Amino acid sequence: MKAVVHANKQGVAGLTICEMDEMNPKAGEVRVKLKTAGLNHRDLFVLVRHQPTDPPLIIGSDGAGLVDAIGEGVDGIHVGDEVIINPSLGWREKTAAPPHGFEILGLPFHGTFAEKVVVPADNVAPKPAYLTWEEAGVLSLAGLTAYRALFTQGQLRKGMKVLIPGIGSGVALLLLQFAKSAGATVYVTSRSEEKCRKALELGAHKAFDSNGDWEQELGGEKMDLVIECVGAATFNKSLQQLIPGGTIVTFGASAGDVVDLNLRDFFYGQYRLIGSTLGSAAEYKEMLEFIQHHQIKPIIDKMYPLDQFAEALQRIEKAEQLGKIGFHI
Ligand SMILES: NC(=O)c1ccc[n+]([C@@H]2O[C@H](COP(=O)([O-])OP(=O)(O)OC[C@H]3O[C@@H](n4cnc5c(N)ncnc54)[C@H](OP(=O)(O)O)[C@@H]3O)[C@@H](O)[C@H]2O)c1
């Protein structure tokens, strides 16, 4: 089968599209013939974490398609079922942190940038009928991350003011859609005027320049909650926009892992800083129910054929996208 494989060299230079052996599902697993797959910033990080000396790896965490083979002991799933893949492996219950053994599809296990992928049967769910194949294929990783960050960790409630920096991110746009649907007032930032304009069209209350003066832009308004996935470039500005006792949830660091933190300001402000990462099977189920209830569709930036993986990765690396990038397979 055709697959995008990382081997021999670090970074994008180690990626090729080539033939790989099809895998057969073992007990408790299913094989999915993919129709679409979704790109995430994680796929770029994987190209650095997966070492040239490691066995070749098919990358990719998101995808949707048809079940085409079923391992022993799997009940309730049939060949031909239309499914969406949950990339969170080994995390069932809504616990404070993932259990030992938690992994994300696409490293260390073969991922979705291929004609077929084998996953645990628990990691497929019926494709929501109102989503296109493109929307279903790009939803899972961003949707689950946004859901846990906003609701489980951020405890978002109706009427709250929420700030989401870096709205170009695929996760950030879903955060905007989820928070709006839950009755929050949403403020966003971007380095792109065009992305700010589109965010306003999608229901953001205010959208302003990530590199500007946020206090001035907000005119003294303070936030109950900030969901941070940009990282060092915006973290302290985000923190400064909280009400006393407000919460900042962080799950990403596209623009740097390390920040200076003024501890005195932090403890006088009685702020709460909460880490988050992806989510459990329980939250995946809740997320699918939530989006179906509110008929939320992920915004697609651009779809590529699989052999144009390099162009797609370049687009996300340069942050040219607004929303999700995907592949037709
Ligand atoms: N922990 C987890 O489980 C988990 C899960 C999903 C994602 N993440 C992380 O969350 C982040 C977002 O993921 P994604 O796939 O949605 O990423 P993405 O689509 O690549 O978006 C990143 C966005 O961050 C903003 N940005 C990047 N560099 C910036 C800078 N120097 N200054 C200001 N803004 C900057 C940009 O927004 P504008 O273009 O609007 O300026 C960009 O579109 C990544 O770091 C990813 O690794 C973590």
The ligand as an SDF file (V2000), in Angstrom:
LIG
                    3D

 48 52  0  0  0  0  0  0  0  0999 V2000
   -0.6490   18.4850   23.8100 N   0  0  0  0  0  0  0  0  0  0  0  0
   -1.4580   18.0010   22.8600 C   0  0  0  0  0  0  0  0  0  0  0  0
   -2.0520   16.9280   23.0000 O   0  0  0  0  0  0  0  0  0  0  0  0
   -1.6380   18.7820   21.6150 C   0  0  0  0  0  0  0  0  0  0  0  0
   -2.6540   18.4340   20.7230 C   0  0  0  0  0  0  0  0  0  0  0  0
   -2.8550   19.2230   19.6020 C   0  0  0  0  0  0  0  0  0  0  0  0
   -2.0220   20.3130   19.3800 C   0  0  0  0  0  0  0  0  0  0  0  0
   -1.0230   20.5850   20.2590 N   0  0  0  0  0  0  0  0  0  0  0  0
   -0.1300   21.7250   20.0450 C   0  0  0  0  0  0  0  0  0  0  0  0
   -0.9320   22.8870   19.9170 O   0  0  0  0  0  0  0  0  0  0  0  0
   -0.3410   23.7620   18.9740 C   0  0  0  0  0  0  0  0  0  0  0  0
   -1.3430   24.0500   17.8780 C   0  0  0  0  0  0  0  0  0  0  0  0
   -1.5430   22.8890   17.1170 O   0  0  0  0  0  0  0  0  0  0  0  0
   -2.0820   22.9690   15.6340 P   0  0  0  0  0  0  0  0  0  0  0  0
   -1.8800   21.6610   14.9790 O   0  0  0  0  0  0  0  0  0  0  0  0
   -3.4660   23.5370   15.6690 O   0  0  0  0  0  0  0  0  0  0  0  0
   -1.0240   24.0270   15.0930 O   0  0  0  0  0  0  0  0  0  0  0  0
   -0.9830   24.9440   13.8630 P   0  0  0  0  0  0  0  0  0  0  0  0
   -2.1990   24.6580   13.0210 O   0  0  0  0  0  0  0  0  0  0  0  0
    0.3730   24.7970   13.3120 O   0  0  0  0  0  0  0  0  0  0  0  0
   -1.1520   26.4270   14.4680 O   0  0  0  0  0  0  0  0  0  0  0  0
   -0.1890   27.1220   15.1870 C   0  0  0  0  0  0  0  0  0  0  0  0
   -0.6220   28.5970   15.2630 C   0  0  0  0  0  0  0  0  0  0  0  0
    0.1090   29.2410   16.2840 O   0  0  0  0  0  0  0  0  0  0  0  0
    0.2970   30.5960   15.9370 C   0  0  0  0  0  0  0  0  0  0  0  0
    1.7270   30.9160   16.0160 N   0  0  0  0  0  0  0  0  0  0  0  0
    2.7780   30.1370   15.6460 C   0  0  0  0  0  0  0  0  0  0  0  0
    3.9370   30.7800   15.8820 N   0  0  0  0  0  0  0  0  0  0  0  0
    3.6190   31.9830   16.4170 C   0  0  0  0  0  0  0  0  0  0  0  0
    4.3740   33.0980   16.8830 C   0  0  0  0  0  0  0  0  0  0  0  0
    5.7140   33.1180   16.8460 N   0  0  0  0  0  0  0  0  0  0  0  0
    3.7140   34.1690   17.3770 N   0  0  0  0  0  0  0  0  0  0  0  0
    2.3720   34.1750   17.4350 C   0  0  0  0  0  0  0  0  0  0  0  0
    1.5940   33.1510   17.0020 N   0  0  0  0  0  0  0  0  0  0  0  0
    2.2130   32.0690   16.5100 C   0  0  0  0  0  0  0  0  0  0  0  0
   -0.1860   30.7960   14.5250 C   0  0  0  0  0  0  0  0  0  0  0  0
   -1.4220   31.5030   14.5340 O   0  0  0  0  0  0  0  0  0  0  0  0
   -1.6980   32.7440   13.5100 P   0  0  0  0  0  0  0  0  0  0  0  0
   -1.3500   32.2110   12.1410 O   0  0  0  0  0  0  0  0  0  0  0  0
   -3.1260   33.0040   13.7270 O   0  0  0  0  0  0  0  0  0  0  0  0
   -0.8050   33.8670   13.9430 O   0  0  0  0  0  0  0  0  0  0  0  0
   -0.3530   29.3660   14.0100 C   0  0  0  0  0  0  0  0  0  0  0  0
   -1.3710   29.2510   13.0520 O   0  0  0  0  0  0  0  0  0  0  0  0
    0.9490   23.0740   18.4720 C   0  0  0  0  0  0  0  0  0  0  0  0
    2.0290   23.5110   19.2570 O   0  0  0  0  0  0  0  0  0  0  0  0
    0.6500   21.6260   18.7540 C   0  0  0  0  0  0  0  0  0  0  0  0
    1.8190   20.8440   18.9140 O   0  0  0  0  0  0  0  0  0  0  0  0
   -0.8210   19.8420   21.3660 C   0  0  0  0  0  0  0  0  0  0  0  0
  1  2  1  0
  2  3  2  0
  2  4  1  0
  4  5  1  0
  4 48  2  0
  5  6  2  0
  6  7  1  0
  7  8  2  0
  8  9  1  0
  8 48  1  0
  9 10  1  0
  9 46  1  0
 10 11  1  0
 11 12  1  0
 11 44  1  0
 12 13  1  0
 13 14  1  0
 14 15  2  0
 14 16  1  0
 14 17  1  0
 17 18  1  0
 18 19  2  0
 18 20  1  0
 18 21  1  0
 21 22  1  0
 22 23  1  0
 23 24  1  0
 23 42  1  0
 24 25  1  0
 25 26  1  0
 25 36  1  0
 26 27  1  0
 26 35  1  0
 27 28  2  0
 28 29  1  0
 29 30  1  0
 29 35  2  0
 30 31  1  0
 30 32  2  0
 32 33  1  0
 33 34  2  0
 34 35  1  0
 36 37  1  0
 36 42  1  0
 37 38  1  0
 38 39  2  0
 38 40  1  0
 38 41  1  0
 42 43  1  0
 44 45  1  0
 44 46  1  0
 46 47  1  0
M  CHG  2   8   1  16  -1
M  END
$$$$
